[in-house]
Amino acid sequence: MEKEKIVSVGGQAVIEGVMMKSPEGIATAVRRKDGQIVYRKKTVSKSNAKLMKIPFIRGVVILLESLFVGTGELTFAANQAGEEEEELTKPQLILTLTVSLLFGMGLFIILPSIIGGVVFRNSTALSSVLEGLLRVIIFLSYIYLISRNKEIKRVFQYHGAEHKSIYVFENKEELEFENAKKYTTLHPRCGTSFLFIVMMVSILIYSTLDVIIPKPDTHLMRILLKVGIRFGFMPIVAGLSYEIQKYSSRHMDNPLISLLALPGLKLQNITTQEPDESQLEVGMTALRASLNMEVNAINIEEEQK
C-alpha cells in the first residue's frame, strides 16, 4: 500500500491578518479598516527544491526564506491595514531585515555570551551556565514585555487564528472558519516552539564547544572566540533545531516527545491568543487562497488593475 504523502502548511501572523504558505503558494489576507478582507497570492519558488530535501540544510534555507518572505508580507499587511503611509522599497526592506537580525543576534546570542565570559572569566562551566540562564531570561522577558502592547496582542490573536486554521486543514475538514473554533491555539510546529528549541540546542552545543576548543591566553581573545563560535555555529544550531521540531511534531503521540515539546507549547500561551470570528475568517481566507481555493475576498492585484 502506497504511503500517503504528508502535505504541510504553515504561516505567520501579520498586522491585522495572516500569511499562509502551502505547496501551492503563499497568500496573505488582511482586514482593512473598512472591514473588507483583501489578499494577495504568490507562487512558491522551486529554486531551492533540492536543498529542501537535505536534512539539517533545509532548516537553514527555510529560516532564511521565512525571514525575507515574512518581512515582505508584514509590509504588505501594514499598508493594507492602514498602518503605513508608504510601502517600503526593496533596499529599505533589506535594511530593515538586516537591522532586525543584528539586533536579535546581539540581544539573544552575543550579549549573554559576553556577560557570562566577563562574570566567570576563570570558569568555562559556570560561564556557560550563566550564559544559558541569561539567554532564557532575556527571551522570556522579551516575549512577556511585547505581549503587553495592545497592537501586539491583536497580532497574537491572528497568530491563534493561523494555528486554528491549520488544524482544520490537518484534520481534513471543510476549510470554513466555523470549523476552526473548536481547536486550540497551540501548535507543535509554531515558531515560538522553534525558538525555544533553538535556545536549548544552542546551550548544549555552545557549552560543549567551550569545553573542547582550546582557550586563547588573553581574556579579550577568549571573549572574541566565544562570540565567533556563536556566529559560526548558528546555521548548525538552526538546522538541528528544525529537524528536532519536524520530528517531534509528527510524533506527539509519544509520551516522551510530548513531554519534551511541552515547554514550547506552554510559551504559546503568551504568543497566541484566542481569536474572534472575524480574525478566524481572515485566517481561513489566507489558507484557502494559498491552496488555490475560491475565497470571498478582494484580490489586491485585480483591484489595482
N, C-alpha and C positions, 0 to 999 in steps of 0.2 A: 504493500500500500504506500503510495507516494505521500511524503510528509507535507503537511500544509505549510505554505510559505507565510512567515510572520511579517505582516506589513506594519511598520512603525510610524506613528505620527507624533509630533512634538510641537512645542511652541513657546511663546513667552507673552507676558502681559505688556501692553504699551499704554500710553496715555489715552484713557477713555476707549480702550479697545484691546484686541487680542491678535497676535500673529500666529499662524499655524503653518507647519511645514509637513508635507506628505510626499510620497514618491511622485505624485502628480504635479506638485508645485508649491509655491509659498504664497499665502494670502494673508492680508492684514485687513481686518474690519474695525471701523471706528464709528462711534456715535457722535455726531455733531451736536452743537448746542441747540439746534432746532429740532433735535430728536431723530433725525434721519440717520440711517446706517449707510456708510459708504465703504467700499473696499477696493483694493487693487490686488492683482494677481501677477506673479512672476513664475517663469518656468525654472525648474531646478537644473543647475549646471551639472553636466556629466563629465566635466574635465577632470574631476578627482575620483572618478568611479573606481579606478584600480587601487588607489590609495585607501579608499574606504573599506576595502576587503582585507587590509593588513592590520592584524591586531596590534595595539599599542600606538601605531602610527595614526590610525583612523581617529583616535580620540583627540589628538592634537589638531588634525585637519578640521574636525567638526567644531572644536572650540574656536578656532580662528574664523571659520565661516560664520559661526553664530555671532561672534563679536562684530564682524563687518556688516552682515545682513541685519542683525538686531539693531545696530546703531542707525542704519538707514531707515528701518521700519519705525523706529522711535521718532525719528524726524518727521516722517510722513504723518504719523499719528498726531504729533504735536501741531502740525499745520492744519490738519483736518478738524481737530478738536478746538481750534481757535486759540491755542496756547502760544503759537509763534507767528509773528507778522511776516517773516521772510523765510524761505526754505534755504537750508544750508547748502552751500556748494560742495562739490566733491573734495577739494582741498580742505575746506573747513571741517568736513565730516571726518577726514583722515586725521586732522589735527586734534579734533575732539576725542576721537578714539585713542590716539596716542597718549594724550594727556591723562585720560581716564585710566589707561593701562599702567602708566608710570605711577600714578597716584596709588592705585590698588597694590602694585608690587611693593612700593615704598612703605605703605601702611601695614600691610599684612605679612610681607616677607622680609624686607630689609630691616625695618625698624626693630622688630622683636629680636632679630639676629644680632644687631649691633648692641642692643641693651643687654642681652644675655652674655655677649662676649665681654662687655665692659664690667658688668657686675661680678661675674665669676671668671675672671681672666685666667685663673690658675687651675680651673676645674672644667674639663670638657663636658663631663657628665652633668654637672649642675648647670652649666651654661645652656646645654641642650634642653634640660628640663624647664628652665625658666623661659627660654625662647618659645617652647611649645605651649606653655601656660599663657604667655603673653599673646600668642597668636590666637588662641581660643578666646581669651577675654576680649581682645580688640574686635574680633569677628562678631561675637555675641553682642557686645556693646553697640557696635555699628548697626547691626540689624534692629536692635531694640530702639535705638535713637531715631532712625529714619522711619520706623513704624509709627512714631508719634505724630508725624506730619500728616495733615489732612489729605493732601493730594496723593501722598504715597499710600495711604490707607485705601483709596479708591483703586490704585494700581494693584494692590494686594487682593482686592475683591475681583478684579479682572483676572488676576492670577488664579484665583479659585475657580472662576468660570472656565478658564482654559483647562484645568485639570478635570473638572466635571464633564466637560465636552469630550475630552479624550477617553474618559471611562465609557461613555456611551458608544464610541467607535470600537473600543477594545472588547466590549461585551456584545457587539454585533446587533445593536438595537437601532431603531429608526433614528436618524440624525435630526431630531427635533429637540428644542430646548426644554420641553416639558419632561423628557426622559432623563435630563441631566440633574434634575432637582434632588433626586434621592442619593446621589453619590457623594462621597467625601471630597474635601478639597485637598487631601493629602495624596501624593503620588510618588512612588519609589524612584521614578526617573526625573524627578524635579531638579532644577539647577541648585536649589538650596541644599538638597541632599548631596549633590555632586561636590559642592564647595566644602561640606563637612568631611566628605571622604578625602578630598584634596588635603585638608588640614591634617587628618590623621596619617595619611600616606607620607606627607612631607615631613612630619615629625619623625616617623620611622626611618625614612631614607636619609634625611639630613643628619640625624643623630648617629646613624651608622657610619656615614661618610666622615663625620667629625672625629670619630674614634680611629678609623683605619687610615686616613690620609695623614702623612707626616706634617707636623706643625712648623711653620717658619720661626725664626729666632725672635723677631720683634713682635710686640703686641699689635702694632698697626698692620703689619703684614698678615697676622692671624685673622684680624677683622676683615681685611680685604679678601682673604682667601675664603672665609665663610660666605661673604656676600657673593663672590664669584661662583661658588658652588651652588648657592641658591638660584642664581640666574641660569647657570649652565644646565642644571638638572630639572628645571621647571617642565620642559617638554616630557621628560620621563615620568615625573610625578603626575602630570595631566593625563598622559596616555595610560598609565597603570590605573589611575582613579576611574577613568572611563570604563575600562574593562571590568573592574570590580563592580561598578554600578550596573553595567549592562548585564552581567551575570546574576547579580543579586535581584534585580528587578524581575527576572524570569524564574526565580526560584524562591519567591516569597512564601510558598507553602512549606518550605523547610524551616523548622522552628529556630535553628541556629542562625540562618540567614536573616530571618525576620527580626530576631533579637539584635543582630548587628546593624540592621537598617533602621532600627527604632529611633536612635538619636536624631538622624537626619529628618525622619518623618515628624518628630516632635518639634523640630525647629520650624517646620512648615506651619505650625500653629500661629507663628508670627508673620511669616511671609505670604501666607494665603488667608483670605477672609471669605466668609460666606457671601456670595454674590446675590443680587436681586434678579428678578426675571428679565429685566431689560439688559443686564450685563450678560446673563446666560444666553440671551438671544444673539448678542454680538459674538460671543464665543462660538456658538454653533454656526453662525454665518461664516466666520473665518474658516472653520473646519470644512464646511460644505464647499466653500469656494476653492479651498486648497485641493479638494478631491474632484474638482470639475463637476460638481453637482449644481443644480439650479438653486439660486438664492433670491430671497426677497429683499434686495438692497440695491443701492446705486453703484454701478461700476464707474469708478472715478475716471477711467480712461475714456469711456463712452460719453461721460458728462462733459469732458473737456474738448470733445470733437466739435 
